[in-house]
Amino acid sequence: MRIRLGLRILLVSALATIAGCQPGGLTAPGEVVVPEERMISIQQLAGLLGMRVADVARTHVVLRDRTNTVLLFTTSDGRVYVNARPAGQVGKIEIINGRLHVGESLAGRIKAAMDRPSARPYRPPTRSSGTIVIDAGHGGHDPGAVSVSGFYEKTVNLAVARKVASLLRGKGLVVVMTRGGDQFVELEDRAAISNRYNARLFVSIHADSAPRRSARGFTIYVARAASWAARRAASLISRAMAETGLANNGVQRADYRVLVQTQGPAVLIELGYLSNPQDERLLRSVSFQNRLAQAIADGIAKSVVGAIP
């Protein structure tokens, strides 16, 4: 009798174990099964929101309607912005049949952040305010690149940015800086400052670094879809900086976040390579910082007042 009872208990346990291993098997008490989220294409997302797909690039997607602009970054930790306001992370992203797909729940989060037509509508600025925004890259707990002798990128960025701002004000231009001291500012906040002022030009100042110590010289960047005004400003700044004696790597295209999130013309300047001993020595020199700042200010002034050398 005891043997039969033991076999019965063993048989019931085995059946329970097998059932629990099968798809759709019994769940433990209190266990919640979360269904996998449905993935939808960017075109389907736009349809759910009543928007159109304005741009699809390697790093981002732009959706628009008459009132709203939605910017989705498609990197692994990409974020979503609605009318330049952060609206959380995009979440799961997949490529299905060659098309970008996102989680269906993203539509609800975006819709909740959108401006209603009856509210004060968001519109990209049709004309600039004339303000120049100077952005000193990095800052605070983010030092940026560190030179061969321990010199921080954030330090030279701010030093040159302050000089550029002072020179431009001396030319009668209105200038706003994204940071005036050693503080950290989020990338989206830097672009938002430019958008808030409807800036005529946004200029982000950085210094470069590379594994090869032989890499040297300055580089100017614009977004891949940069406007004519941005490309012209980059060309004039590059031409002026070439007179400083630094090697010239020309104007290149890259979709850096501050460039694609800024609604007006925007350029990003890499002053030189802190990983190169010669460039680093120049960038640490106050007199050379003055020369760089003068060149950048001259290029900016020519681009915004329409003077062509």
C-alpha positions as CSV (number, residue, x, y, z in Angstrom):
1,M,0.0,0.0,0.0
2,R,2.8,2.4,0.9
3,I,4.6,1.5,-2.4
4,R,1.4,2.3,-4.4
5,L,1.0,5.6,-2.6
6,G,4.6,6.6,-3.2
7,L,4.3,5.7,-7.0
8,R,1.1,7.8,-7.3
9,I,2.8,10.8,-5.7
10,L,5.8,10.4,-7.9
11,L,3.6,10.1,-11.0
12,V,1.6,13.3,-10.1
13,S,4.9,15.2,-9.5
14,A,6.3,14.1,-12.9
15,L,3.1,15.1,-14.7
16,A,3.2,18.5,-13.1
17,T,6.8,19.0,-14.0
18,I,6.1,18.1,-17.6
19,A,3.1,20.3,-17.9
20,G,5.1,23.2,-16.5
21,C,7.7,22.8,-19.2
22,Q,5.3,23.0,-22.1
23,P,4.2,26.2,-23.8
24,G,0.9,27.4,-22.3
25,G,1.6,25.2,-19.2
26,L,0.3,26.0,-15.7
27,T,1.8,29.1,-14.1
28,A,2.9,29.4,-10.5
29,P,0.4,31.1,-8.1
30,G,0.8,34.9,-8.4
31,E,2.9,34.6,-11.6
32,V,2.0,37.2,-14.3
33,V,2.7,36.3,-17.9
34,V,3.5,39.5,-19.9
35,P,2.8,39.0,-23.7
36,E,5.5,40.1,-26.0
37,E,4.9,43.6,-27.4
38,R,3.8,43.9,-31.0
39,M,6.3,45.5,-33.3
40,I,5.2,48.1,-35.9
41,S,7.0,49.8,-38.7
42,I,7.9,53.5,-38.7
43,Q,5.3,54.0,-41.4
44,Q,2.6,52.3,-39.2
45,L,3.7,54.4,-36.2
46,A,3.3,57.6,-38.3
47,G,-0.1,56.4,-39.3
48,L,-1.2,55.8,-35.7
49,L,-0.1,59.3,-34.8
50,G,-1.6,61.0,-37.9
51,M,1.9,62.1,-39.0
52,R,4.2,61.7,-42.0
53,V,7.7,60.3,-42.1
54,A,9.8,63.4,-42.9
55,D,13.3,61.8,-42.7
56,V,14.8,58.3,-42.1
57,A,18.6,58.3,-41.5
58,R,21.0,55.8,-40.1
59,T,20.8,57.3,-36.6
60,H,17.4,58.9,-36.4
61,V,13.9,59.2,-37.8
62,V,11.8,62.4,-38.0
63,L,8.0,62.4,-38.0
64,R,6.0,65.6,-38.6
65,D,2.4,67.0,-38.8
66,R,1.2,70.6,-38.9
67,T,1.7,71.0,-35.2
68,N,4.4,68.5,-34.0
69,T,7.8,67.3,-34.8
70,V,9.0,63.9,-33.4
71,L,12.7,62.9,-33.4
72,L,13.5,59.2,-32.7
73,F,17.1,58.2,-32.3
74,T,17.7,54.6,-33.4
75,T,20.8,53.8,-31.4
76,S,20.7,51.0,-28.8
77,D,19.8,53.6,-26.0
78,G,18.0,56.0,-28.4
79,R,15.6,58.6,-27.0
80,V,12.5,60.2,-28.4
81,Y,11.9,64.0,-28.4
82,V,8.5,65.6,-29.1
83,N,8.9,69.3,-30.2
84,A,12.4,69.2,-28.7
85,R,11.1,68.0,-25.4
86,P,12.5,64.6,-24.1
87,A,9.8,61.9,-24.0
88,G,11.8,58.9,-22.7
89,Q,13.6,56.1,-24.5
90,V,12.5,54.6,-27.8
91,G,12.7,51.1,-26.4
92,K,13.0,47.9,-28.5
93,I,14.0,48.4,-32.1
94,E,14.1,45.7,-34.8
95,I,14.8,45.5,-38.5
96,I,12.2,43.3,-40.1
97,N,12.3,42.7,-43.9
98,G,14.7,45.6,-44.2
99,R,12.4,48.1,-42.5
100,L,12.7,49.7,-39.0
101,H,10.2,48.6,-36.4
102,V,9.5,49.8,-32.9
103,G,7.2,48.7,-30.1
104,E,3.5,49.6,-30.6
105,S,3.4,51.2,-27.1
106,L,5.7,54.0,-28.3
107,A,2.7,55.5,-30.2
108,G,0.8,56.1,-26.9
109,R,3.8,57.7,-25.2
110,I,4.4,60.0,-28.2
111,K,0.8,60.9,-28.5
112,A,0.6,61.9,-24.8
113,A,3.5,64.3,-25.3
114,M,2.2,65.9,-28.5
115,D,0.8,69.4,-28.6
116,R,-2.9,69.6,-29.5
117,P,-3.8,71.8,-32.4
118,S,-5.9,73.9,-30.1
119,A,-2.9,74.6,-27.9
120,R,-0.1,76.9,-28.8
121,P,1.3,75.1,-31.8
122,Y,4.9,74.2,-32.3
123,R,6.4,75.4,-35.6
124,P,10.0,75.4,-36.7
125,P,11.2,79.0,-36.8
126,T,10.7,80.6,-40.2
127,R,13.3,83.3,-39.5
128,S,16.1,83.5,-37.1
129,S,16.4,85.9,-34.2
130,G,19.9,86.9,-35.1
131,T,21.3,85.2,-32.0
132,I,24.5,83.2,-32.2
133,V,24.7,80.3,-29.8
134,I,28.2,79.2,-28.8
135,D,28.4,75.7,-27.2
136,A,31.5,74.7,-25.2
137,G,31.5,70.9,-25.5
138,H,31.5,68.6,-22.4
139,G,31.9,70.1,-18.9
140,G,31.5,69.2,-15.2
141,H,31.8,65.5,-14.6
142,D,32.3,64.9,-18.4
143,P,35.9,66.0,-19.2
144,G,35.8,64.9,-22.8
145,A,39.2,63.8,-24.3
146,V,42.3,63.9,-22.1
147,S,45.5,65.0,-23.7
148,V,48.9,63.3,-23.6
149,S,49.9,65.4,-20.7
150,G,46.5,65.2,-18.8
151,F,44.9,68.4,-20.2
152,Y,41.1,68.2,-20.3
153,E,39.2,68.9,-23.5
154,K,36.4,70.6,-21.5
155,T,38.9,73.2,-20.4
156,V,40.1,74.3,-23.8
157,N,36.6,74.1,-25.2
158,L,35.4,76.6,-22.6
159,A,38.4,78.9,-22.9
160,V,38.0,79.2,-26.7
161,A,34.2,79.5,-26.6
162,R,34.4,82.4,-24.1
163,K,36.9,84.2,-26.3
164,V,34.7,83.6,-29.4
165,A,31.7,84.9,-27.6
166,S,33.5,88.0,-26.5
167,L,34.8,88.8,-30.0
168,L,31.4,88.3,-31.5
169,R,29.8,90.7,-29.0
170,G,32.5,93.2,-29.8
171,K,31.3,93.0,-33.4
172,G,27.8,93.9,-32.2
173,L,26.3,90.4,-32.4
174,V,24.0,88.9,-29.8
175,V,25.6,85.8,-28.3
176,V,24.3,83.1,-25.9
177,M,26.5,80.4,-24.4
178,T,25.2,77.0,-23.5
179,R,27.5,77.0,-20.5
180,G,29.6,79.8,-19.0
181,G,31.5,77.7,-16.5
182,D,32.5,74.1,-15.7
183,Q,29.1,72.5,-15.6
184,F,27.6,69.5,-17.3
185,V,24.8,70.2,-19.9
186,E,22.9,67.4,-21.6
187,L,23.3,67.3,-25.4
188,E,19.5,67.7,-26.0
189,D,19.5,70.8,-23.7
190,R,22.3,72.4,-25.7
191,A,20.2,72.1,-28.9
192,A,17.1,73.2,-27.0
193,I,18.8,76.4,-26.0
194,S,19.5,77.2,-29.7
195,N,16.0,76.3,-30.6
196,R,14.5,78.5,-27.9
197,Y,16.4,81.5,-29.3
198,N,15.7,80.6,-32.9
199,A,19.4,81.0,-33.3
200,R,20.8,82.2,-36.6
201,L,23.8,79.9,-36.0
202,F,24.7,77.2,-33.5
203,V,28.5,76.5,-33.1
204,S,29.7,73.7,-30.9
205,I,33.4,73.8,-30.0
206,H,35.3,70.6,-29.2
207,A,38.8,69.1,-29.4
208,D,39.6,65.8,-31.0
209,S,41.4,62.6,-30.0
210,A,42.5,59.5,-31.9
211,P,44.4,56.2,-31.2
212,R,47.0,57.3,-33.7
213,R,49.2,60.1,-32.2
214,S,50.0,61.2,-35.7
215,A,46.4,62.4,-36.3
216,R,46.3,66.2,-36.2
217,G,44.5,69.3,-37.4
218,F,41.1,70.8,-37.1
219,T,37.8,69.5,-38.6
220,I,34.5,71.2,-39.1
221,Y,31.3,69.0,-39.1
222,V,27.8,69.6,-40.3
223,A,24.8,67.2,-40.3
224,R,24.3,65.0,-43.4
225,A,21.1,66.9,-44.2
226,A,22.6,70.3,-43.3
227,S,21.1,73.4,-44.8
228,W,23.0,75.7,-47.3
229,A,23.5,78.2,-44.4
230,A,25.1,75.6,-42.2
231,R,27.4,74.4,-45.1
232,R,28.4,78.0,-45.9
233,A,29.2,78.8,-42.3
234,A,31.3,75.7,-42.0
235,S,33.2,76.6,-45.2
236,L,33.9,80.2,-44.0
237,I,35.0,79.1,-40.5
238,S,37.2,76.4,-42.0
239,R,38.8,79.0,-44.4
240,A,39.5,81.3,-41.5
241,M,40.9,78.6,-39.2
242,A,43.3,77.4,-42.0
243,E,45.2,80.7,-41.5
244,T,46.1,79.7,-37.9
245,G,48.7,77.2,-39.1
246,L,46.8,74.1,-37.9
247,A,46.4,71.2,-40.4
248,N,43.0,71.5,-42.2
249,N,40.9,68.3,-42.4
250,G,38.1,70.2,-44.1
251,V,34.4,70.1,-43.7
252,Q,32.9,66.7,-43.1
253,R,29.4,65.3,-42.4
254,A,28.2,63.5,-39.3
255,D,24.9,63.3,-37.6
256,Y,26.0,64.3,-34.1
257,R,23.1,64.8,-31.8
258,V,23.6,68.5,-31.3
259,L,23.6,69.0,-35.1
260,V,20.5,67.1,-35.9
261,Q,18.4,68.3,-32.9
262,T,19.2,72.0,-33.7
263,Q,16.5,73.4,-35.9
264,G,18.6,76.2,-37.4
265,P,22.0,76.1,-39.0
266,A,24.6,74.3,-36.9
267,V,28.3,73.4,-37.1
268,L,30.6,71.5,-34.8
269,I,34.3,72.4,-34.6
270,E,37.1,70.0,-33.6
271,L,39.9,72.4,-32.7
272,G,42.7,69.9,-33.1
273,Y,43.9,66.5,-31.6
274,L,44.8,66.5,-27.9
275,S,46.2,63.0,-28.6
276,N,48.9,64.7,-30.9
277,P,51.8,66.3,-29.0
278,Q,52.1,69.2,-31.4
279,D,48.4,70.0,-31.5
280,E,48.1,69.6,-27.7
281,R,51.0,72.1,-27.1
282,L,49.2,74.6,-29.3
283,L,45.8,74.1,-27.7
284,R,47.3,74.7,-24.3
285,S,48.8,78.0,-25.3
286,V,46.7,81.0,-24.4
287,S,48.1,83.0,-27.4
288,F,47.1,80.2,-29.8
289,Q,43.7,79.9,-28.2
290,N,43.3,83.6,-29.0
291,R,44.3,83.0,-32.6
292,L,41.8,80.2,-32.9
293,A,39.0,82.2,-31.3
294,Q,39.7,85.2,-33.7
295,A,39.5,82.9,-36.7
296,I,36.3,81.2,-35.6
297,A,34.7,84.6,-34.8
298,D,35.7,86.0,-38.2
299,G,34.2,83.0,-40.0
300,I,31.0,83.2,-38.0
301,A,30.7,87.0,-38.6
302,K,31.2,86.6,-42.3
303,S,28.6,83.8,-42.5
304,V,25.9,85.7,-40.6
305,V,26.4,89.2,-42.2
306,G,26.8,87.9,-45.7
307,A,30.3,89.2,-46.3
308,I,32.3,87.1,-48.6
309,P,36.1,87.5,-48.6
